[in-house]
Amino acid sequence: MELEEKLVNLENALRIAQDQLSQCTQETQNLNQSIAEERARLQEYGNGLGGILFGPKYRASRRHEATVLRARLAQDVAENKAKILERKQNLQSDIKVFKEQIKETKSLLKEQQKSRGKSSGAIRNQTKSTVGQLSQITKMYQDGLLSEVEFSIAKRKLLMEDDFQ
């Protein structure tokens, strides 16, 4: 039972890690989309009605402000992507370890099941052998080849051997 529980726990942990990995991928896609939207918004700085009304100095100051904001945005994005990438790498290594452990556990479980099958087969053969020998000495007793004392001794001996094995 221990190996089966371990296998279930490992498979659950693998599923969770794979889900988290796909979440990281989704986070990266969302980040890329929001960056593109923010860059498009910053592209409009200094243009439009305000730029026309207030002149070239106003447009220049707005473009400079947009450049500073783009630089901050790029830095934030780089930091976020680095964090996501680190998480992805950790999850990928965890997934690899989980898969190896699952493989080992399945192998151990197969070996355990094989050994159970062999031992139960041996017990069945031994039981059949004991039952067969008991029926033989019973037939010998009924045919008069064994006395009641000899039959009891032989029966007791067979049953004791069966207990020791």
Backbone as ProteinMPNN parsed JSONL, in Angstrom:
{"seq_chain_A": "MELEEKLVNLENALRIAQDQLSQCTQETQNLNQSIAEERARLQEYGNGLGGILFGPKYRASRRHEATVLRARLAQDVAENKAKILERKQNLQSDIKVFKEQIKETKSLLKEQQKSRGKSSGAIRNQTKSTVGQLSQITKMYQDGLLSEVEFSIAKRKLLMEDDFQ", "coords_chain_A": {"N_chain_A": [[0.81, -1.194, 0.0], [1.99, 1.213, 0.662], [3.686, 1.933, -1.488], [1.809, 2.306, -3.515], [0.356, 4.476, -2.526], [2.406, 6.35, -2.463], [2.927, 6.54, -5.198], [0.508, 7.651, -6.134], [0.598, 10.125, -4.793], [2.915, 11.225, -5.954], [2.119, 11.404, -8.64], [0.061, 13.258, -8.383], [1.523, 15.489, -7.467], [3.119, 15.878, -9.718], [1.162, 16.594, -11.614], [0.275, 19.016, -10.49], [2.634, 20.55, -10.631], [2.943, 20.642, -13.419], [0.657, 22.083, -14.088], [1.27, 24.528, -12.859], [3.469, 25.225, -14.375], [2.288, 25.664, -16.869], [0.797, 27.87, -16.136], [2.833, 29.72, -15.731], [3.692, 30.084, -18.351], [1.392, 31.233, -19.388], [1.381, 33.596, -17.877], [3.648, 34.859, -18.928], [2.781, 35.32, -21.551], [0.629, 37.06, -21.055], [2.029, 39.191, -19.907], [3.631, 40.002, -22.065], [1.622, 40.895, -23.79], [0.495, 43.043, -22.319], [2.69, 44.719, -22.233], [3.009, 45.399, -24.917], [0.638, 46.82, -25.309], [1.034, 48.969, -23.524], [3.309, 50.188, -24.615], [2.254, 51.032, -27.031], [0.442, 52.914, -26.094], [2.226, 54.769, -24.986], [3.396, 55.675, -27.263], [1.797, 57.625, -28.275], [2.306, 59.84, -26.768], [2.753, 63.307, -26.55], [1.725, 63.807, -29.019], [-1.26, 64.678, -30.737], [-3.996, 66.812, -29.681], [-2.984, 68.381, -27.529], [-0.249, 68.582, -28.144], [-0.376, 70.026, -30.476], [-1.526, 72.415, -29.626], [0.224, 73.338, -27.59], [2.796, 73.343, -28.622], [6.228, 72.719, -29.92], [8.065, 72.451, -27.746], [6.582, 71.397, -25.686], [5.806, 68.956, -26.84], [8.326, 67.755, -27.073], [9.058, 67.519, -24.359], [7.108, 65.722, -23.514], [7.712, 63.517, -25.112], [10.201, 62.91, -24.065], [9.438, 62.215, -21.462], [7.942, 59.939, -22.089], [9.972, 58.316, -23.036], [11.466, 57.874, -20.689], [9.528, 56.527, -19.193], [9.205, 54.255, -20.81], [11.732, 53.106, -20.478], [11.677, 52.466, -17.713], [9.561, 50.688, -17.81], [10.657, 48.676, -19.429], [12.671, 47.767, -17.724], [11.15, 46.806, -15.537], [9.727, 44.792, -16.831], [11.802, 43.109, -17.637], [12.718, 42.24, -15.124], [10.419, 40.908, -14.167], [10.132, 38.917, -16.134], [12.494, 37.526, -15.702], [12.02, 36.454, -13.155], [9.817, 34.822, -13.721], [10.994, 33.078, -15.558], [12.909, 31.833, -13.928], [11.213, 30.511, -12.114], [9.964, 28.807, -13.938], [12.128, 27.193, -14.75], [12.756, 25.936, -12.32], [10.378, 24.529, -11.888], [10.411, 22.854, -14.142], [12.644, 21.261, -13.573], [11.691, 20.064, -11.248], [9.537, 18.632, -12.306], [10.893, 16.822, -13.898], [12.241, 15.333, -11.917], [10.011, 14.299, -10.532], [8.921, 12.662, -12.526], [10.972, 10.755, -12.831], [10.944, 9.623, -10.255], [8.368, 8.567, -10.246], [8.626, 6.638, -12.218], [10.531, 4.93, -10.999], [9.07, 4.141, -8.737], [6.901, 2.819, -9.909], [8.279, 0.688, -11.025], [9.272, -0.58, -8.695], [6.831, -1.262, -7.575], [5.853, -3.106, -9.449], [7.751, -5.141, -9.111], [7.194, -5.816, -6.475], [4.579, -6.775, -6.727], [5.042, -8.988, -8.357], [6.604, -10.569, -6.644], [4.719, -11.04, -4.642], [2.889, -12.554, -6.07], [4.429, -14.842, -6.627], [4.968, -15.815, -4.028], [2.366, -16.317, -3.087], [1.61, -18.264, -4.869], [3.414, -20.293, -4.197], [2.528, -20.861, -1.631], [-0.029, -21.835, -2.203], [0.662, -24.146, -3.665], [2.013, -25.561, -1.687], [-0.044, -25.936, 0.152], [-1.794, -27.489, -1.381], [-0.192, -29.722, -1.63], [0.013, -30.568, 1.041], [-2.672, -31.108, 1.633], [-3.115, -33.148, -0.183], [-1.352, -35.126, 0.795], [-2.492, -35.547, 3.309], [-4.957, -36.608, 2.546], [-4.055, -38.962, 1.421], [-2.92, -40.364, 3.636], [-5.219, -40.619, 5.131], [-6.765, -42.286, 3.518], [-5.147, -44.521, 3.594], [-5.428, -45.168, 6.273], [-8.172, -45.71, 6.367], [-8.222, -47.931, 4.719], [-7.013, -49.696, 6.305], [-4.304, -49.937, 6.487], [-2.865, -48.337, 8.203], [-2.642, -47.906, 11.719], [-4.788, -46.412, 14.271], [-3.209, -44.839, 15.956], [-0.825, -44.547, 14.481], [-1.868, -43.152, 12.32], [-2.699, -40.753, 13.6], [-0.216, -39.753, 14.469], [1.165, -39.387, 12.009], [-0.538, -37.562, 10.779], [-0.386, -35.379, 12.574], [2.328, -34.802, 12.306], [2.478, -34.005, 9.578], [0.866, -31.687, 9.643], [2.292, -30.095, 11.413], [4.664, -29.691, 9.97], [3.638, -28.166, 7.885], [2.908, -25.836, 9.271], [5.427, -24.848, 9.998], [6.534, -24.133, 7.579]], "CA_chain_A": [[0.0, 0.0, 0.0], [2.852, 2.397, 0.732], [4.143, 2.297, -2.832], [0.661, 2.801, -4.268], [0.086, 5.831, -2.032], [3.51, 7.197, -2.935], [2.712, 6.747, -6.627], [-0.608, 8.603, -6.275], [1.094, 11.44, -4.361], [3.856, 11.723, -6.968], [1.357, 11.78, -9.83], [-0.627, 14.519, -8.055], [2.54, 16.541, -7.446], [3.492, 16.113, -11.121], [0.07, 17.339, -12.232], [0.298, 20.381, -9.953], [3.797, 21.232, -11.21], [2.659, 20.902, -14.827], [-0.312, 23.187, -14.122], [1.991, 25.752, -12.528], [4.303, 25.545, -15.527], [1.439, 26.284, -17.9], [0.459, 29.204, -15.631], [3.992, 30.582, -16.02], [3.629, 30.389, -19.778], [0.286, 32.187, -19.547], [1.837, 34.867, -17.307], [4.559, 35.456, -19.896], [1.976, 35.824, -22.655], [-0.1, 38.24, -20.567], [3.018, 40.256, -19.734], [3.974, 40.491, -23.412], [0.487, 41.643, -24.327], [0.364, 44.323, -21.616], [3.829, 45.553, -22.655], [2.696, 45.933, -26.245], [-0.401, 47.843, -25.14], [1.624, 50.144, -22.862], [4.187, 50.862, -25.592], [1.381, 51.72, -27.991], [-0.09, 54.089, -25.405], [3.314, 55.743, -24.854], [3.702, 56.173, -28.602], [0.937, 58.775, -28.503], [2.727, 60.988, -25.929], [3.216, 64.498, -27.273], [0.935, 63.995, -30.242], [-2.654, 64.993, -30.455], [-4.427, 68.19, -29.516], [-2.067, 69.089, -26.627], [0.979, 68.867, -28.881], [-0.661, 71.073, -31.46], [-1.796, 73.669, -28.917], [1.324, 73.836, -26.756], [3.985, 73.522, -29.429], [7.295, 71.725, -29.977], [8.709, 72.194, -26.445], [5.664, 70.497, -24.967], [5.929, 67.63, -27.468], [9.65, 67.232, -26.718], [9.039, 67.103, -22.944], [6.25, 64.535, -23.437], [8.464, 62.398, -25.69], [11.228, 62.57, -23.067], [8.707, 61.522, -20.404], [7.598, 58.62, -22.625], [11.223, 57.539, -23.083], [11.754, 57.467, -19.31], [8.534, 55.504, -18.829], [9.55, 53.028, -21.553], [12.916, 52.523, -19.834], [11.19, 51.84, -16.477], [8.749, 49.552, -18.228], [11.572, 47.628, -19.893], [13.341, 47.225, -16.541], [10.155, 46.01, -14.81], [9.435, 43.61, -17.636], [12.967, 42.224, -17.549], [12.7, 41.627, -13.796], [9.308, 39.953, -14.116], [10.449, 37.77, -16.999], [13.549, 36.752, -15.038], [11.362, 35.694, -12.091], [9.008, 33.776, -14.35], [11.919, 32.098, -16.119], [13.482, 31.064, -12.815], [10.153, 29.611, -11.66], [9.795, 27.785, -14.975], [13.255, 26.257, -14.687], [12.587, 25.129, -11.111], [9.266, 23.608, -12.128], [10.843, 21.847, -15.109], [13.508, 20.29, -12.883], [10.806, 19.302, -10.358], [8.787, 17.695, -13.148], [11.828, 15.757, -14.285], [12.447, 14.497, -10.727], [8.768, 13.573, -10.285], [8.799, 11.598, -13.53], [11.929, 9.704, -12.478], [10.451, 8.95, -9.052], [7.196, 7.782, -10.646], [9.142, 5.474, -12.941], [11.127, 4.034, -10.007], [8.007, 3.608, -7.889], [6.175, 1.828, -10.707], [9.15, -0.479, -11.124], [9.236, -1.25, -7.386], [5.487, -1.814, -7.407], [5.788, -4.316, -10.276], [8.549, -6.174, -8.439], [6.456, -6.228, -5.283], [3.445, -7.58, -7.164], [5.571, -10.271, -8.823], [7.003, -11.381, -5.489], [3.479, -11.466, -3.994], [2.342, -13.634, -6.893], [5.252, -16.033, -6.437], [4.788, -16.352, -2.684], [1.022, -16.884, -2.963], [1.64, -19.508, -5.645], [4.127, -21.289, -3.401], [1.645, -21.237, -0.528], [-1.077, -22.676, -2.775], [1.254, -25.449, -3.977], [2.301, -26.228, -0.426], [-1.331, -26.335, 0.71], [-2.266, -28.622, -2.184], [0.648, -30.863, -1.288], [-0.369, -31.017, 2.382], [-4.013, -31.697, 1.522], [-2.943, -34.426, -0.876], [-0.732, -36.094, 1.712], [-3.492, -35.888, 4.333], [-5.952, -37.516, 1.951], [-3.405, -40.275, 1.234], [-2.824, -41.117, 4.906], [-6.589, -40.94, 5.533], [-7.152, -43.457, 2.72], [-4.395, -45.66, 4.13], [-6.056, -45.503, 7.565], [-9.462, -46.321, 6.07], [-7.974, -49.239, 4.116], [-6.482, -50.563, 7.343], [-2.846, -50.023, 6.407], [-2.326, -47.604, 9.348], [-3.455, -47.951, 12.925], [-5.26, -45.091, 14.667], [-2.065, -44.121, 16.537], [0.062, -44.19, 13.366], [-2.562, -42.112, 11.561], [-2.632, -39.497, 14.374], [1.176, -39.276, 14.45], [1.469, -38.926, 10.648], [-1.332, -36.354, 10.554], [0.206, -34.315, 13.374], [3.622, -34.49, 11.695], [2.206, -33.234, 8.362], [0.342, -30.377, 9.998], [3.389, -29.313, 12.024], [5.565, -29.28, 8.886], [2.932, -27.113, 7.18], [3.004, -24.635, 10.092], [6.8, -24.315, 9.975], [6.862, -23.605, 6.265]], "C_chain_A": [[0.858, 1.265, 0.0], [3.274, 2.866, -0.657], [2.993, 2.869, -3.668], [0.316, 4.224, -3.838], [1.159, 6.802, -2.513], [3.328, 7.528, -4.411], [1.596, 7.769, -6.862], [-0.141, 10.011, -5.899], [2.044, 12.048, -5.39], [3.113, 12.174, -8.225], [0.587, 13.084, -9.599], [0.352, 15.688, -8.066], [2.988, 16.89, -8.865], [2.423, 16.945, -11.82], [0.072, 18.798, -11.78], [1.453, 21.171, -10.562], [3.561, 21.563, -12.682], [1.645, 22.037, -14.983], [0.375, 24.52, -13.839], [2.886, 26.188, -13.678], [3.47, 26.193, -16.634], [0.97, 27.668, -17.449], [1.601, 30.188, -15.888], [3.992, 31.01, -17.481], [2.539, 31.416, -20.043], [0.678, 33.557, -19.005], [2.757, 35.597, -18.282], [3.777, 36.055, -21.064], [1.204, 37.075, -22.249], [0.827, 39.44, -20.412], [3.398, 40.855, -21.086], [2.851, 41.331, -24.005], [0.361, 43.004, -23.642], [1.509, 45.271, -21.971], [3.517, 46.202, -24.0], [1.642, 47.037, -26.149], [0.175, 49.117, -24.521], [2.548, 50.904, -23.813], [3.366, 51.632, -26.619], [0.804, 52.988, -27.371], [0.975, 55.176, -25.289], [3.696, 56.36, -26.189], [2.937, 57.469, -28.884], [1.357, 60.005, -27.687], [3.24, 62.137, -26.798], [2.478, 64.751, -28.563], [-0.49, 64.354, -29.835], [-2.877, 66.475, -30.253], [-3.477, 68.998, -28.631], [-0.778, 69.478, -27.325], [0.797, 69.985, -29.879], [-0.813, 72.427, -30.753], [-0.56, 74.239, -28.215], [2.663, 73.901, -27.474], [5.06, 72.468, -29.248], [7.95, 71.444, -28.624], [7.858, 71.218, -25.624], [5.795, 69.076, -25.525], [7.249, 66.986, -27.093], [9.658, 66.736, -25.272], [8.187, 65.844, -22.779], [6.956, 63.307, -24.021], [9.549, 61.945, -24.729], [10.59, 61.788, -21.911], [8.353, 60.108, -20.851], [8.831, 57.724, -22.683], [11.587, 57.025, -21.695], [10.796, 56.364, -18.868], [8.802, 54.174, -19.543], [10.748, 52.33, -20.92], [12.521, 51.816, -18.531], [10.385, 50.584, -16.788], [9.631, 48.379, -18.65], [12.274, 46.968, -18.706], [12.38, 46.325, -15.744], [9.86, 44.701, -15.539], [10.585, 42.606, -17.547], [13.006, 41.51, -16.2], [11.601, 40.572, -13.683], [9.584, 38.718, -14.959], [11.531, 36.9, -16.374], [12.95, 35.89, -13.922], [10.558, 34.535, -12.665], [9.906, 32.679, -14.911], [12.534, 31.231, -15.031], [12.453, 30.057, -12.286], [9.939, 28.474, -12.651], [10.898, 26.729, -14.9], [13.149, 25.35, -13.461], [11.471, 24.101, -11.294], [9.658, 22.502, -13.103], [11.754, 20.805, -14.457], [12.684, 19.449, -11.908], [10.038, 18.249, -11.144], [9.665, 16.518, -13.554], [12.048, 14.794, -13.119], [11.197, 13.668, -10.436], [8.621, 12.415, -11.267], [9.744, 10.438, -13.237], [11.445, 8.914, -11.262], [9.229, 8.093, -9.367], [7.646, 6.502, -11.348], [9.733, 4.453, -11.966], [10.054, 3.366, -9.149], [7.193, 2.559, -8.63], [6.986, 0.544, -10.842], [9.141, -1.279, -9.822], [7.881, -1.911, -7.152], [5.317, -3.092, -8.225], [6.547, -5.464, -9.626], [7.809, -6.718, -7.226], [5.284, -7.125, -5.669], [3.897, -8.945, -7.67], [5.933, -11.164, -7.657], [5.777, -11.852, -4.718], [2.875, -12.643, -4.749], [3.104, -14.93, -6.702], [5.006, -16.644, -5.066], [3.393, -16.948, -2.51], [0.921, -18.183, -3.758], [2.327, -20.624, -4.882], [3.255, -21.779, -2.254], [0.534, -22.153, -1.04], [-0.547, -24.073, -3.075], [1.51, -26.245, -2.712], [1.01, -26.748, 0.205], [-1.894, -27.531, -0.048], [-1.494, -29.888, -1.827], [0.24, -31.438, 0.064], [-1.738, -31.696, 2.345], [-3.924, -33.065, 0.847], [-2.347, -35.498, 0.031], [-1.705, -36.509, 2.816], [-4.523, -36.857, 3.777], [-5.351, -38.912, 1.739], [-3.338, -41.053, 2.551], [-4.213, -41.471, 5.446], [-7.066, -42.187, 4.8], [-6.428, -44.7, 3.244], [-4.997, -46.12, 5.464], [-7.38, -46.215, 7.323], [-9.309, -47.709, 5.464], [-7.37, -50.216, 5.121], [-4.984, -50.716, 7.294], [-2.161, -49.302, 7.561], [-3.257, -47.78, 10.532], [-3.878, -46.529, 13.273], [-4.118, -44.255, 15.223], [-1.115, -43.669, 15.429], [-0.559, -43.062, 12.531], [-2.465, -40.758, 12.273], [-1.229, -38.898, 14.332], [1.515, -38.691, 13.075], [0.727, -37.615, 10.345], [-0.727, -35.165, 11.293], [1.531, -33.852, 12.753], [3.433, -33.631, 10.436], [1.75, -31.81, 8.691], [1.41, -29.5, 10.637], [4.371, -28.833, 10.958], [4.944, -28.118, 8.116], [3.001, -25.787, 7.952], [4.39, -24.008, 10.03], [7.161, -23.704, 8.635], [5.982, -22.456, 6.0]], "O_chain_A": [[0.483, 2.272, -0.6], [3.224, 4.058, -0.959], [3.189, 3.808, -4.439], [0.019, 5.077, -4.674], [0.863, 7.927, -2.916], [3.548, 8.666, -4.827], [1.737, 8.655, -7.704], [-0.444, 10.977, -6.6], [1.984, 13.247, -5.664], [3.442, 13.208, -8.806], [0.472, 13.912, -10.502], [0.052, 16.751, -8.609], [3.211, 18.059, -9.179], [2.742, 17.894, -12.536], [-0.109, 19.706, -12.592], [1.28, 22.323, -10.961], [3.935, 22.641, -13.143], [1.758, 22.855, -15.896], [0.096, 25.522, -14.498], [3.045, 27.383, -13.927], [3.906, 27.159, -17.26], [0.766, 28.55, -18.283], [1.364, 31.349, -16.222], [4.261, 32.168, -17.799], [2.728, 32.351, -20.821], [0.344, 34.576, -19.609], [2.656, 36.813, -18.443], [4.074, 37.162, -21.514], [1.133, 38.04, -23.011], [0.458, 40.567, -20.745], [3.476, 42.076, -21.23], [3.1, 42.353, -24.645], [0.142, 44.013, -24.312], [1.321, 46.487, -22.006], [3.735, 47.398, -24.193], [1.742, 48.062, -26.824], [-0.161, 50.221, -24.948], [2.563, 52.135, -23.811], [3.73, 52.736, -27.025], [0.689, 54.015, -28.04], [0.683, 56.358, -25.467], [4.26, 57.453, -26.231], [3.4, 58.31, -29.656], [0.821, 61.093, -27.894], [4.074, 61.932, -27.68], [2.606, 65.829, -29.143], [-0.83, 64.312, -28.653], [-2.034, 67.295, -30.617], [-3.187, 70.157, -28.928], [-0.268, 70.579, -27.122], [1.7, 70.791, -30.102], [-0.3, 73.446, -31.217], [-0.32, 75.447, -28.233], [3.599, 74.492, -26.936], [4.873, 71.473, -28.548], [8.355, 70.309, -28.37], [8.383, 70.327, -24.956], [5.883, 68.111, -24.765], [7.292, 65.786, -26.819], [10.195, 65.666, -24.982], [8.527, 64.981, -21.97], [6.821, 62.199, -23.502], [9.797, 60.748, -24.585], [11.159, 60.802, -21.443], [8.458, 59.171, -20.06], [8.75, 56.526, -22.414], [11.973, 55.866, -21.544], [11.208, 55.386, -18.245], [8.646, 53.103, -18.956], [10.78, 51.102, -20.835], [12.973, 50.701, -18.27], [10.513, 49.559, -16.117], [9.381, 47.234, -18.274], [12.449, 45.749, -18.685], [12.748, 45.226, -15.331], [9.76, 43.641, -14.922], [10.363, 41.404, -17.399], [13.292, 40.314, -16.136], [11.829, 39.478, -13.164], [9.298, 37.597, -14.536], [11.494, 35.675, -16.498], [13.329, 34.729, -13.762], [10.612, 33.413, -12.161], [9.615, 31.492, -14.759], [12.663, 30.019, -15.202], [12.781, 28.896, -12.041], [9.755, 27.322, -12.257], [10.634, 25.529, -14.977], [13.414, 24.15, -13.541], [11.611, 22.943, -10.899], [9.283, 21.344, -12.915], [11.652, 19.613, -14.749], [12.942, 18.255, -11.753], [9.904, 17.109, -10.7], [9.228, 15.368, -13.551], [12.043, 13.578, -13.308], [11.296, 12.48, -10.129], [8.238, 11.312, -10.877], [9.367, 9.275, -13.378], [11.527, 7.686, -11.24], [9.075, 7.006, -8.809], [7.111, 5.422, -11.099], [9.473, 3.255, -12.085], [10.127, 2.169, -8.87], [6.833, 1.53, -8.058], [6.436, -0.555, -10.779], [9.017, -2.504, -9.84], [7.809, -3.004, -6.589], [4.709, -4.054, -7.755], [6.074, -6.6, -9.586], [7.796, -7.924, -6.98], [5.026, -8.128, -5.003], [3.22, -9.948, -7.444], [5.626, -12.356, -7.653], [5.786, -12.961, -4.185], [2.407, -13.607, -4.144], [2.502, -16.001, -6.622], [4.851, -17.86, -4.949], [3.245, -17.978, -1.854], [0.212, -19.103, -3.35], [1.88, -21.77, -4.913], [3.242, -22.97, -1.94], [0.192, -23.138, -0.385], [-1.209, -25.069, -2.784], [1.259, -27.45, -2.661], [0.973, -27.862, 0.729], [-2.408, -28.472, 0.557], [-2.062, -30.977, -1.734], [0.133, -32.655, 0.218], [-1.931, -32.744, 2.963], [-4.582, -34.017, 1.265], [-2.795, -36.644, 0.026], [-1.742, -37.674, 3.213], [-4.917, -37.81, 4.449], [-6.049, -39.918, 1.861], [-3.655, -42.241, 2.593], [-4.381, -42.482, 6.127], [-7.702, -43.053, 5.401], [-7.007, -45.783, 3.328], [-5.063, -47.317, 5.743], [-7.685, -47.206, 7.987], [-10.163, -48.572, 5.666], [-7.228, -51.405, 4.838], [-4.435, -51.56, 8.003], [-1.011, -49.603, 7.88], [-4.479, -47.803, 10.39], [-3.409, -45.564, 12.67], [-4.074, -43.051, 14.972], [-0.651, -42.529, 15.44], [0.133, -42.143, 12.094], [-2.185, -39.739, 11.641], [-1.069, -37.687, 14.178], [2.095, -37.608, 12.994], [1.279, -36.694, 9.745], [-0.571, -34.083, 10.727], [1.811, -32.655, 12.688], [4.143, -32.643, 10.248], [2.209, -30.848, 8.075], [1.427, -28.288, 10.422], [4.858, -27.704, 11.024], [5.649, -27.184, 7.734], [3.138, -24.727, 7.341], [4.521, -22.784, 10.012], [8.026, -22.83, 8.574], [6.075, -21.839, 4.939]]}, "name": "protein", "num_of_chains": 1, "seq": "MELEEKLVNLENALRIAQDQLSQCTQETQNLNQSIAEERARLQEYGNGLGGILFGPKYRASRRHEATVLRARLAQDVAENKAKILERKQNLQSDIKVFKEQIKETKSLLKEQQKSRGKSSGAIRNQTKSTVGQLSQITKMYQDGLLSEVEFSIAKRKLLMEDDFQ"}
